[in-house]
Amino acid sequence: MLFTDKIALSGTRRTGDGYLVADARVARTGIQIYLGREVGKPEMEQVRVFRPEAEVFSDKALASFAHRPVTNDHPAEAVGARNWKQHSVGMTGGDIARDGEFVRVPMTVMDQAAIDAVEAGKRELSMGYACDLDFTAGTTPAGEAYDAIQKNIRGNHLAIVDAGRAGPQCRIGDSWADLSPTKEPLSMKTLMVDGITVEMSDTAVQVVSKVLQQLSDAKATVDAQDKKIGELNTAVSTKDGEIAVLKKQVEDGKMTPAQIDAAVQARQAVIADAKAITGADITADGKTDVDIRRATVEAKLGDAAKGMDDAAIDGAFKALRASLGDADPVRGVIKDGIKVNANDAWGDNAFAAAGVTMKKGA
């Protein structure tokens, strides 16, 4: 958890290079009052946090205040190597010392804009640091009750902040309220979260706003994927419908054995009629009945058949067939004779009895 301590800046001086240097008390022992919502305890109106000497003045805690970046206001994040250049306007020194109940830290402000702000009246400091909170209630050696203890205090940065309620006394955080009724109320910001107005500190607003934006972006991505999936499902359903129609058409197009027989007989009749009309053999391979009729009519009528549509061709074909009278293509085959080999089993008498003239082949 990241905290900030505020204290007034005094005793500043300029170096020959124009830098601003000062010593500052940045932390103290004792009990500080926190708002419950600031330490993860929204059910508590306030939390009394004890900072024992053993924690504040431990070697690791004191060492962590040395060589920390100085910032102009608190950044919305902890300062480290990746963002030092973005936030730092100076540096704390290495001569960290105990000053009564306080920790004293030397500091140097190197950025001209920050120096100008300090000299214009922005003269309070607020130490940003991390620590662990042990929510174990107890009583200090002086008899003061507390709700939690700060442990493992580690400095992160030292911020220059506007003059505020704290005055010369150390405070934890710009957002920590002085709960005395004689002091001005804590200034908080409001943020709408899922339709609910929530009051929170500036830093909390920045953090929550960032998270809400990330959630919004993630939702937009999911919505886009859902839309794409819906479009694909619609396309699949459309294809399923087309396949069903095609299957039905295939089923409807299947011919029964009787239909196949009828089609074969009709085909044979067209070929036989065409042969009878033209008196020549017909090549039917690869041709439809319509093609055969048209070829037959054109063979008989010549140019008169040019430009006839299928219906006219069909009518002409029927007329030509009718003009043959009782001529039967089967009779024509019988009249012309059936060629058989000389050694066929059937005898001449058998064919003669049937009225068939035999033409023997070699």
C-alpha positions, 0 to 999 in steps of 0.5 A, spaced: 500 500 500 502 506 498 502 512 503 504 519 503 506 524 508 505 531 508 510 537 512 511 544 510 518 546 507 522 551 510 529 553 510 531 553 503 537 556 499 539 556 492 546 553 490 551 557 485 548 553 480 541 555 481 538 549 485 534 549 491 536 545 497 533 544 504 532 539 509 525 536 511 522 532 516 518 527 512 515 522 517 514 521 524 512 516 529 505 515 533 498 514 531 495 517 525 488 517 523 486 515 516 479 514 513 477 507 513 475 507 505 483 509 504 486 503 507 481 498 504 476 498 510 470 502 507 466 499 513 470 503 518 469 511 518 476 512 521 482 507 522 487 509 528 494 507 525 500 506 530 507 507 527 512 505 532 519 507 533 522 500 531 518 501 524 520 508 523 527 508 525 529 501 522 535 501 518 531 499 512 526 504 513 531 510 514 535 507 508 529 507 503 528 515 504 535 516 501 536 518 494 529 518 492 526 522 486 523 529 488 516 530 484 512 536 483 505 533 486 504 526 487 504 522 480 498 517 479 503 511 480 509 509 484 516 512 481 521 507 478 526 507 473 521 506 467 518 513 469 523 517 473 525 521 467 517 523 466 516 525 474 522 527 477 524 534 478 530 533 484 533 528 489 533 526 496 540 526 499 543 520 503 544 523 510 538 521 513 537 522 520 532 522 526 530 528 529 526 527 535 519 523 533 521 525 525 525 523 520 529 528 517 531 528 509 536 533 505 533 534 498 535 538 492 530 541 487 533 541 480 527 543 475 526 550 474 519 550 474 518 546 480 523 551 484 519 557 481 513 553 484 516 553 491 518 560 491 511 562 489 508 559 495 508 551 494 511 549 500 509 543 503 512 536 502 509 529 502 513 523 502 510 517 498 512 510 501 509 503 501 508 499 507 504 493 510 498 494 515 497 489 520 490 490 522 491 488 529 488 492 534 492 494 541 494 499 545 501 503 545 506 504 550 503 511 552 496 508 552 493 510 546 488 505 542 490 503 535 486 499 530 492 497 525 500 497 525 504 500 520 510 495 518 516 495 513 516 502 511 519 503 504 520 510 501 518 511 494 518 519 492 518 526 495 513 530 492 512 538 492 505 539 494 500 545 495 499 548 502 494 545 505 490 543 511 497 540 514 501 546 516 508 544 519 505 537 522 506 530 518 500 527 515 499 521 511 497 523 504 494 529 501 487 525 502 488 523 509 482 527 513 484 531 519 478 529 523 478 534 528 471 538 527 475 545 527 478 543 521 476 544 514 472 538 511 476 533 506 476 535 499 474 529 495 472 527 487 466 523 485 466 518 480 460 514 476 462 507 477 456 502 474 451 507 475 453 509 482 456 515 484 462 514 488 467 519 492 474 518 492 481 521 492 484 524 486 489 518 485 483 513 486 479 517 481 485 516 476 486 509 478 479 507 477 478 511 471 484 507 468 481 500 470 474 502 467 477 504 461 480 497 460 474 494 462 470 498 456 475 496 451 475 489 453 467 489 452 468 493 446 473 487 443 468 482 446 462 485 443 466 485 436 467 478 436 460 476 438 458 480 432 463 476 428 460 470 430 453 472 429 455 473 422 458 467 421 452 463 424 448 466 420 452 465 414 452 457 416 444 457 417 444 460 410 448 455 407 444 449 411 438 452 408 441 452 401 443 445 402 436 442 404 433 445 398 438 442 393 437 435 397 430 436 396 431 437 388 435 431 387 430 427 391 425 430 386 429 429 380 430 421 381 426 417 376 423 411 378 424 405 374 417 406 370 419 413 368 426 410 366 423 405 361 418 410 359 424 415 357 428 410 354 422 408 349 420 415 348 428 416 346 428 410 341 421 412 338 424 419 336 430 416 333 426 411 329 422 417 327 428 421 325 430 415 321 424 414 318 423 421 316 430 422 313 431 415 310 438 415 313 442 413 320 441 417 325 447 419 330 444 420 337 450 420 341 451 426 345 444 429 342 438 431 346 431 429 343 430 436 341 437 436 337 435 430 333 428 433 331 431 440 329 437 436 325 431 432 322 427 438 320 432 442 317 435 436 313 428 435 310 426 443 310 432 446 309 432 454 310 425 454 311 427 451 318 432 456 320 429 461 325 424 456 328 423 455 335 423 449 339 415 449 339 415 450 331 421 444 330 416 439 334 410 441 330 414 440 324 417 434 326 410 431 328 407 433 321 413 430 317 412 423 321 405 424 320 406 424 312 409 418 312 402 415 313 402 408 316 409 407 315 412 404 321 420 404 323 420 397 325 416 395 319 422 398 315 427 394 319 423 388 317 422 390 310 429 391 309 431 385 312 435 382 318 442 380 317 444 374 320 450 370 320 450 364 315 451 359 321 445 362 325 441 357 328 434 359 326 432 356 319 430 360 313 423 356 314 422 359 320 423 366 318 419 365 312 413 362 316 414 369 320 414 373 313 421 375 314 426 376 308 432 373 311 439 377 308 445 372 310 451 375 312 458 372 311 
